[in-house]
């Protein structure tokens, strides 16, 4: 085969630290840019191992074709016997917030009340008086097209003025707004090979774009991310969280295993009544090196260790 490992990706800036770590180890790997390509399903595979790093937020960068291409490629690879880390099942879970809720319900893990809809009138009737609420796209990513709404009128007005909110797949969610202490933010746990890599608290300052990539949310706050957000009162803060509760870690492990995620980030909320409410599953995990270094390691070196173990090299 041409390579031991092939990285499937769409956002080149996110991949630079991983590529550098692989090159430093001398791993024989290839880069497959999902933004444009072609493949013959009968001729696959071309590597011992594939690692999917595609993101559902590709459409906000003008790369909407990358997501269905990634799914088709991975399904074909898997049917041809290739091993794909964070493969089609994991990626399908990341693409569907409704499926994430269904999985958490199945696992007995607390999650926000959620309604998936393609008709505004039916949604308003079914949702009742549960306002305020968050409006989210079924295919999420980087906090794009998330809105905090306070009434049915606001929902109707938003969708009337911004029909693009229905993108990319004309399916939206209303989700229970769970208030949290803004000084505590949310908790994101990063998992690798079924085990906790590290956890961090993320202080949003009102933003929904909590992407941990240093490209999207640098410590300076001078972001170059295409997902702009005028709400934040300051740069997103990412703080190491060594005291993450064991119950949260166990819930995260269950989600990772049931969703067949090899690498990923799980996010939850600490509520005022001390509940842990889980709300997001990320198969494409943009690791934040400064947080990991606070725990004494480089996260991309750990990923390369994991990949080498899968390759038995």
C-alpha positions as CSV (number, residue, x, y, z in Angstrom):
1,X,0.0,0.0,0.0
2,X,1.1,3.6,-0.7
3,X,0.8,4.6,3.0
4,X,0.6,3.2,6.5
5,X,-1.9,6.0,7.4
6,X,-4.1,8.5,5.6
7,X,-5.6,11.6,7.3
8,X,-9.0,12.6,5.9
9,X,-9.4,16.4,6.5
10,X,-11.0,19.6,5.3
11,X,-9.5,22.4,7.4
12,X,-5.7,22.4,6.7
13,X,-4.9,24.9,9.6
14,X,-6.4,22.5,12.2
15,X,-4.2,19.7,10.9
16,X,-0.8,21.4,11.0
17,X,0.1,20.3,14.5
18,X,-0.8,16.7,13.8
19,X,1.0,16.6,10.5
20,X,4.1,18.1,12.2
21,X,4.0,15.4,14.9
22,X,3.6,12.6,12.4
23,X,6.5,13.9,10.2
24,X,8.7,14.2,13.3
25,X,8.1,10.5,14.0
26,X,8.8,9.5,10.5
27,X,5.3,8.0,10.0
28,X,4.5,7.1,6.3
29,X,1.3,9.0,5.9
30,X,-0.8,10.7,3.3
31,X,-3.1,13.7,3.3
32,X,-6.6,13.4,1.7
33,X,-8.2,16.8,1.3
34,X,-12.0,16.2,1.2
35,X,-12.8,19.6,-0.3
36,X,-12.3,18.2,-3.8
37,X,-11.7,14.7,-4.9
38,X,-12.8,11.5,-6.6
39,X,-12.5,7.9,-5.7
40,X,-13.2,4.5,-7.3
41,X,-15.1,2.3,-4.7
42,X,-13.7,-0.8,-6.4
43,X,-10.1,0.3,-6.0
44,X,-10.0,1.1,-2.3
45,X,-8.2,1.0,0.1
46,X,-4.7,2.5,-0.3
47,X,-3.6,2.5,3.3
48,X,-3.5,0.3,6.4
49,X,-5.3,2.8,8.5
50,X,-7.5,5.9,7.8
51,X,-8.1,8.7,10.4
52,X,-11.2,10.9,9.7
53,X,-10.7,14.5,10.7
54,X,-13.6,16.0,8.7
55,X,-15.9,18.6,10.4
56,X,-19.6,19.1,10.1
57,X,-18.9,22.9,10.1
58,X,-17.3,22.6,6.6
59,X,-20.4,24.2,5.0
60,X,-19.8,27.5,6.8
61,X,-16.4,27.7,5.1
62,X,-18.0,27.2,1.7
63,X,-17.0,23.5,1.7
64,X,-20.5,21.9,1.9
65,X,-19.5,19.1,-0.5
66,X,-16.8,17.8,1.8
67,X,-19.3,16.2,4.3
68,X,-21.2,13.9,2.0
69,X,-18.0,13.1,0.1
70,X,-16.4,12.1,3.4
71,X,-19.3,9.9,4.4
72,X,-19.4,8.2,0.9
73,X,-15.6,7.6,1.0
74,X,-15.6,6.2,4.5
75,X,-18.5,3.9,3.9
76,X,-16.8,2.6,0.8
77,X,-13.6,2.1,2.6
78,X,-15.3,0.2,5.4
79,X,-17.2,-2.0,3.0
80,X,-13.8,-2.8,1.4
81,X,-12.4,-3.9,4.7
82,X,-10.4,-0.8,5.6
83,X,-10.1,0.4,9.2
84,X,-11.3,4.0,9.6
85,X,-10.8,5.7,12.9
86,X,-13.8,8.0,13.7
87,X,-15.4,6.3,10.7
88,X,-18.8,6.7,9.1
89,X,-20.8,5.7,12.2
90,X,-19.0,8.2,14.5
91,X,-19.2,10.9,11.9
92,X,-22.9,10.3,11.3
93,X,-23.4,10.8,15.0
94,X,-21.5,14.1,15.0
95,X,-23.6,15.3,12.0
96,X,-26.9,14.7,13.9
97,X,-27.7,16.5,17.1
98,X,-31.0,14.6,17.3
99,X,-29.1,11.3,17.1
100,X,-26.8,12.5,19.9
101,X,-29.9,13.2,22.1
102,X,-31.4,9.8,21.2
103,X,-28.1,8.1,22.1
104,X,-27.9,9.9,25.5
105,X,-31.6,9.0,26.2
106,X,-30.7,5.3,25.4
107,X,-27.7,5.5,27.8
108,X,-29.6,7.2,30.6
109,X,-27.5,10.3,30.4
110,X,-29.1,13.7,31.3
111,X,-29.6,16.0,28.2
112,X,-31.6,19.0,27.3
113,X,-35.2,18.7,26.1
114,X,-35.0,18.7,22.3
115,X,-37.4,19.0,19.4
116,X,-36.3,18.4,15.8
117,X,-38.4,20.0,13.1
118,X,-38.8,21.1,9.5
119,X,-42.0,23.1,10.0
120,X,-42.1,26.2,12.1
121,X,-45.9,26.0,12.9
122,X,-45.7,22.4,14.1
123,X,-42.6,23.2,16.1
124,X,-44.2,26.1,18.0
125,X,-47.3,24.0,18.7
126,X,-45.2,21.1,20.0
127,X,-42.7,23.2,22.0
128,X,-45.3,24.9,24.1
129,X,-44.2,27.4,26.7
130,X,-40.6,26.2,27.1
131,X,-39.0,29.6,26.5
132,X,-36.3,30.8,26.3
133,X,-34.9,28.1,24.0
134,X,-31.8,27.6,21.8
135,X,-32.3,27.2,18.1
136,X,-29.6,24.9,16.6
137,X,-29.0,23.3,13.2
138,X,-29.3,19.5,13.1
139,X,-25.8,19.5,11.5
140,X,-23.9,21.7,13.9
141,X,-20.3,22.7,14.1
142,X,-18.3,25.7,15.6
143,X,-21.5,27.1,17.1
144,X,-22.7,28.3,13.7
145,X,-26.3,29.4,13.4
146,X,-27.2,28.9,17.1
147,X,-29.6,31.5,18.6
148,X,-31.0,32.2,22.0
149,X,-34.7,32.9,21.4
150,X,-37.3,34.1,24.0
151,X,-40.7,33.6,22.2
152,X,-42.4,32.0,19.2
153,X,-42.5,35.4,17.6
154,X,-38.7,35.7,17.7
155,X,-38.4,32.2,16.0
156,X,-40.8,33.2,13.3
157,X,-39.1,36.5,12.7
158,X,-35.6,35.0,12.6
159,X,-36.5,32.3,10.1
160,X,-38.5,34.9,8.0
161,X,-35.5,37.3,7.8
162,X,-32.8,34.6,7.7
163,X,-33.8,31.7,5.5
164,X,-30.2,30.6,5.4
165,X,-30.5,29.5,9.0
166,X,-32.1,26.3,7.6
167,X,-28.8,25.4,6.0
168,X,-27.2,23.0,5.4
169,X,-29.9,20.3,5.5
170,X,-33.2,22.2,6.2
171,X,-33.6,20.6,9.6
172,X,-33.5,22.5,12.9
173,X,-33.8,21.9,16.6
174,X,-35.3,23.7,19.5
175,X,-33.4,22.8,22.6
176,X,-34.0,23.6,26.3
177,X,-32.0,26.5,27.6
178,X,-30.2,25.3,30.7
179,X,-28.8,28.3,32.6
180,X,-25.3,28.0,34.2
181,X,-23.0,30.2,36.2
182,X,-21.3,32.3,33.5
183,X,-18.1,32.3,35.5
184,X,-17.9,28.5,35.4
185,X,-19.0,28.1,31.7
186,X,-19.2,24.6,30.2
187,X,-16.9,21.6,30.6
188,X,-15.3,19.9,27.6
189,X,-13.7,16.5,28.0
190,X,-11.3,15.2,25.4
191,X,-11.1,11.4,25.0
192,X,-8.5,9.3,23.1
193,X,-8.8,5.6,22.7
194,X,-11.7,5.4,25.2
195,X,-9.8,7.2,28.0
196,X,-9.9,10.8,29.2
197,X,-7.1,12.8,27.8
198,X,-7.9,16.0,29.7
199,X,-10.8,18.2,30.6
200,X,-11.2,22.0,30.5
201,X,-13.7,24.6,31.5
202,X,-14.7,27.0,28.7
203,X,-15.9,30.5,29.6
204,X,-17.8,31.7,26.6
205,X,-18.6,35.4,27.4
206,X,-21.8,34.9,25.4
207,X,-20.4,33.2,22.4
208,X,-21.6,29.9,20.9
209,X,-18.4,29.3,18.9
210,X,-16.4,27.3,21.5
211,X,-14.1,25.6,19.0
212,X,-10.9,24.9,21.0
213,X,-8.6,25.3,18.0
214,X,-6.0,28.0,18.6
215,X,-6.7,29.1,15.1
216,X,-10.4,29.8,15.8
217,X,-10.1,30.9,19.4
218,X,-6.6,32.2,20.1
219,X,-5.8,33.4,23.6
220,X,-5.4,36.9,22.2
221,X,-9.1,36.9,21.0
222,X,-8.0,37.9,17.5
223,X,-9.8,35.1,15.8
224,X,-9.6,34.4,12.1
225,X,-12.5,31.9,12.3
226,X,-15.2,32.3,9.6
227,X,-17.9,31.7,12.3
228,X,-18.1,35.3,13.5
229,X,-20.0,36.2,16.7
230,X,-20.7,39.7,17.7
231,X,-22.0,38.7,21.2
232,X,-18.8,37.9,23.2
233,X,-17.7,40.4,25.8
234,X,-14.2,39.0,25.6
235,X,-12.1,36.2,24.2
236,X,-13.2,32.7,24.9
237,X,-11.3,31.3,27.9
238,X,-10.0,27.7,28.1
239,X,-8.9,26.6,31.6
240,X,-7.5,23.2,32.6
241,X,-10.0,21.3,34.8
242,X,-8.2,18.5,36.7
243,X,-11.1,18.2,39.1
244,X,-13.6,16.8,36.5
245,X,-16.1,14.6,38.4
246,X,-15.7,10.8,37.9
247,X,-19.4,10.6,37.0
248,X,-18.8,13.0,34.1
249,X,-15.9,11.0,32.9
250,X,-17.9,7.7,33.0
251,X,-20.8,9.3,31.1
252,X,-18.3,10.5,28.5
253,X,-16.8,7.1,28.2
254,X,-20.2,5.6,27.6
255,X,-21.0,8.1,24.8
256,X,-17.6,7.5,23.2
257,X,-18.0,3.7,23.2
258,X,-21.6,3.7,22.1
259,X,-20.9,6.2,19.3
260,X,-17.8,4.3,18.2
261,X,-15.6,7.4,18.5
262,X,-11.9,6.8,18.7
263,X,-11.1,10.4,19.4
264,X,-13.5,13.1,20.5
265,X,-14.8,15.8,22.7
266,X,-17.8,15.6,24.9
267,X,-19.4,18.8,26.4
268,X,-21.7,19.2,29.4
269,X,-23.2,21.8,31.6
270,X,-23.0,22.1,35.4
271,X,-26.5,23.3,36.5
272,X,-27.4,25.3,39.6
273,X,-29.0,22.2,41.1
274,X,-25.7,20.2,40.6
275,X,-26.8,18.1,37.6
276,X,-24.5,17.3,34.8
277,X,-26.4,17.9,31.5
278,X,-24.6,16.6,28.4
279,X,-25.4,18.4,25.1
280,X,-22.7,17.9,22.4
281,X,-20.6,15.2,20.9
282,X,-17.6,16.1,18.7
283,X,-15.9,13.5,16.7
284,X,-13.5,16.0,15.1
285,X,-11.6,17.0,18.2
286,X,-9.4,20.2,17.9
287,X,-7.0,19.6,20.7
288,X,-5.8,22.7,22.6
289,X,-2.1,22.4,23.2
290,X,-1.8,25.0,26.0
291,X,-4.4,23.2,28.1
292,X,-2.8,19.8,27.6
293,X,0.6,21.3,28.5
294,X,-0.8,22.3,31.8
295,X,-1.3,18.6,32.4
296,X,2.3,17.9,31.4
297,X,2.1,16.6,27.8
298,X,1.6,17.5,24.1
299,X,-1.8,16.3,23.0
300,X,-0.7,15.7,19.4
301,X,2.1,13.5,20.5
302,X,-0.5,11.5,22.4
303,X,-2.5,11.2,19.3
304,X,0.5,10.0,17.3
305,X,1.2,7.5,20.1
306,X,-2.4,6.2,19.7
307,X,-2.1,6.0,15.9
308,X,1.3,4.1,16.1
309,X,-0.4,1.6,18.5
310,X,-3.2,1.1,16.0
311,X,-0.5,0.5,13.3
312,X,1.6,-1.7,15.6
313,X,4.7,0.4,14.9
